[in-house]
Amino acid sequence: MVRQPDSSPKFSPWTAERAINLLGAVAGIVGLILVFTKYDDLTKDEKSLVVFTYLVVNILILLAWIYSLTRKRLDKYAQTLFYIHFVNHIIRDHLADLSDDRKAASLTEILRDCVDAIATCYSIITGRMCRVSIKEIKNLSQGQIITAMRDTISAKRAAGDDGEHFISENTDFENIWTAREGCSRYFRSNNLKRDWKNHQYKNSSFKAVGLPSAFTFAGFTIVHKWRLPYVSTIVFPIRYISDRVVWPPTTGQTPAENERPDLWGFLCVDCGSPRVFSLPYAVELGGSFADALYVLFTGVNQTRGHRPVRRE
């Protein structure tokens, strides 16, 4: 199996947190040096200047540290454990009910509970209302997809679900399928307006809601009439790639059906605010939910002998 360069989390030797820690350590060393130098030989004004400068530098380092922790909202990820457990719990119970021939809840109810929990989970960690949907592969040979489920809140305000949608007409699905950007595990954008302006984003929903427009003022290009209800998104494949499959395929080659991943569809998380999905935690969290959904779909298929949702 061929994996992409960023197919798994990588250790980063240099981060903002480590830089702030280093600055704090340097400030501490400087403070010790001042104690054992000729500090007492300085004039009163010079001493005041040294102390003032030292305190200001330390306060700035502390503020930078607080901002770094707050911006990433890492403390919020502790609360995701409840939702990860809940999603896996209801999937386990549903599959157990099916295998024991007990009366089980409908798959629609299970999927609705899952997407509602995932939407709430991402809303907590981002501090913004997030939407979640499951896109199902209806016809893989044609690359056709449909919306199988949306979370309860956004379902009433969904846009662009009517008509046909295809993988090739959507940058997120296409990038995951072909690994065009070097990553087939997920697609992430924290500013879709900017990507569209730079001709790096396409979405078949524009056919239903209308294309945005842009104008240039004082050398800046401004996007307006953005009718999609989100500007940040992360998308995950609900799939399994076996060891015998080389994926993505070599450019220009069309793999046989038994050489493709077992792809059910996509888990989509989006938000109306920019810059809300941080690496690596936001994508690893979504990957765990997508894996759980794959287990659900495959388990229902094996138990009942048919696809769980409207797949042809």
N, C-alpha and C positions, 0 to 999 in steps of 0.2 A: 504494500500500500504506500503510495506517495503522498506525503503530507506537505502542506504549504509551510514556508519559513516561519509564519506566525501562528501555526496551528495549535500551539499550546503556550501558556503563559511563560514569559522569559524573565529572568532576573535582570533588573536594571541596576548597573553599578553606580549610577549617579542620578539622584532624584532631588526634587526641591526640598524634601524633608531632610535628606542627608546634607545638603548644602547649608540649611539653616542650623542643623546640629553642629556642623563644622565651624560655622561662624560663632556659635555660642561657645564652643570649646576654645576657639582663638581668643574670644573676649575674656574668658576666664583666665587663660594663661597670661594675657596682657595685664589683667588685674593683679595676679600674683607677682609678676615682674615689677610692677609699680611699687609693691610693698617692700621689695628688697633692693630697690634702687635709691638714688638720692632724692627721693620724693620730698624729704624734709628740707632739702636745700632750696626748693623752689620758693618763689615768692607767693604771697597770699593769693594774688590774682591768677598766677600760673596754676596753683593748686586748685582753685575754683574752676578754672577752665578744663583741667584734666578730669576732675570729678564730674563736671557737667557733661563733657563729651562721652565719658565712659557710661554714664547713666542713660544718655540719649541713645547710644549705640545698642545697649542691652534692651532698652524698651522697644526699639525698632525691630530687633531680632525676635523678641517675644511676640510682638504684634504680627510679624510675618509668620511665625509658627502657628499662632492662633488662626490666622487667615487661611493658612494651608490646610489645617485640620478641618476648619468649617467649610471651606470650599468643596472638599471631597466628600463631606458628610459621612466619614467612615464610621462614626458612632451609630448612624442609622442602620448600617448593615447588620448589626446585632439583632435588630427586629425582623430581619428577613427569615430567620430560622423558623419562626412561627408559620410563615406562609409556605416555605419549602416543605415543612412537615405536613401542613394541611393539604397541599396539592398531592403529595405522595400518599397521604393517608386515604383520601377519597378515591384515588386511583386503585390503591391496593384493595380497598373494600369492594369496589365495583367489580374488579376482576375476580375476587374471591366469590362474590355472589354469583357471577356468571358460571364459574367452574363448578360450583356446588348446586347448580340448577335452582338457586334461590331467586325469588323475585328481586330483580335489580332495578335501580333507577334508570331512567332512559339516558342514553349517551348525551342527548342534548342538555339535560340537567347537569350531568357531570362536567361537560365542557363549559357550560355557563359558570358553574362554581369555580372552575379552574381559572378562567380568564378574569373573573371578578377578583379572585384572590391575587392574581399576578398584577392586575392593574392597581389594586390597593397597595401592594408591596412596593411597586415602583413609585407610586405617588408619595409614599412615606420617605423613601431614600432620596428622592429628588426635591421634595418640598413643592412639587407642582402636580397638577392633575394629569395623569397619564392614561392613555387609551391602549387597549390590547385587543388584538384580533387574531384569528387563526385562518390562514389562507390554505385552501386545499387544492392539491393537484387533481384536476378533473380529467385532463387528457394529457399525459406526459409526452406522447409523440408530437403533439401540436404545441406543447408548452402552455396549455390553457389552465388558468387558475380561477377559483371562486372564493368568496368569503364564506367560510363555514360557520363562524361564530364571532360575535363581538361582545365585549363586556356590557353590562346592563346600562350603564350611564351613557356611553358613547353610541350605543346602538340606535338611540333615538335621534342622534345628530350625525349619523354616518353620511359621508359624501363619496360619490364616485363608485358605488357598488353596482350600479346598473350597467348592463352591457358586458362585452367580452373583455377579459384581461389575459395577457400573455406574458410569460417570463421575459421574452425578448423586448417587451415594451416598458419594462420597469428596471431601473438601474439596480435596485437592491436585490431583487430575485436573480437577475442576470449575473451580477457580480458573484453571488454565492454559487450559482450553478456552474459558472465558467472560471471562477477564481481570477477574474480579469484584473482585480486590484491586488492580487497576491494573497488573498485570504478567502477561503471557502467556508470558514466556520461561522462568519457573521458579516453583516453590513452595518456600519455605524456612520451616522452623520449628525453633527450638532448644529448644522446651519444649512438646511436644504435650499433656502433662498440664495445663498452664496453659491452653492453647487450648481443650481439651475442657471444663475447668471453667468457662471463660467463654463456652461455647456457640459456639465458633469453629472446632470441628474435629469432623468425622464420618468414619467409616471403616467400610466394609462388612465388614471382617474381624471387627468386634465381634460380628457374627451368629454367627461360628464360635467365638470365644474367650470371648465374654461381655463385657458392658458393665462398665466400671469403676464405682466408686462414690465418693462424696465425703461428708465430714462436717465440721461446723464446730466448732472448739474455740477458745475465747478470742478469737473474732472472726476467726479464720483458717480458710479452707476448705482441707482436706487431701484429696488424691486418693489412694485406695488401691485395691488389687486391679486394678492396671493390668496387663493380661495380654498386651499387645502387646510384642514383644521389643525395641522401640525407643522412644525419646522425642524424638529429633531426626531430621529428615529433610529432604532436598532432592530434588525431582523435576523432570525435564526432559522436554520433548516431543521425540520423535524424528520430526521433520517438516521440511517445506519450505513456505514461504509465497511464492508467486510474486508478481510486481509487479501482476498483474491482480486479485489477491485483496485485498479489504478485510477485515482481521481484527483484532480480533473484530467480529462483526456488530453492527449497531444493536440495542438491546434490543427484543425482541418480533418481530424478523425471523428467518426461517429461510432461510439461504442455500441455493441450489441446490448440487448435488454438485460442479459444476465451479467453484463460487465458494468452495469450502472449501480449507483447506491440505491438502497430501498428508501425512497423519498416520499413521504406522505404530504408534506406541504411546508408552510412557514409559520413561525410565531412572530408576530409584529408588535412592537411596543413603540408608541410615539407620544410626543408631547408638544403642546403649543408654544413652549418657551425654548429658546436656543441654549446650547451649552449645558445640558442637564445630564448627559450620560457619560460618565468618566470611565477611563480604563484603569485597571483591568476588571474591576469588581462588577460593574454594571453588565458587562458582556458575559462574564462567567456565571453570574446569577441567572441571566436569561438562558444560557446554555443548559443549566440544570433543569429549568422548567421545560425546555424543548425536549430534553432526553426523557423526562417523565411522560410527556405527551406521546412520544414514540412508543414507550412501553405500553401505554394505554391503548393506542390504536392497534398495535401489533397483537396485544393480548386479546382484544375483542375480536380481531380478525381470526385468530387461531381458535378461539372458543366457539364462535358462531359460524365461522366459515365464510364470512363475507366482510367487505370493507365497512368500517364503522360509520362513515359519513358518505356524502353524495359523490362518490368517486366512480368514474366509468372506466 
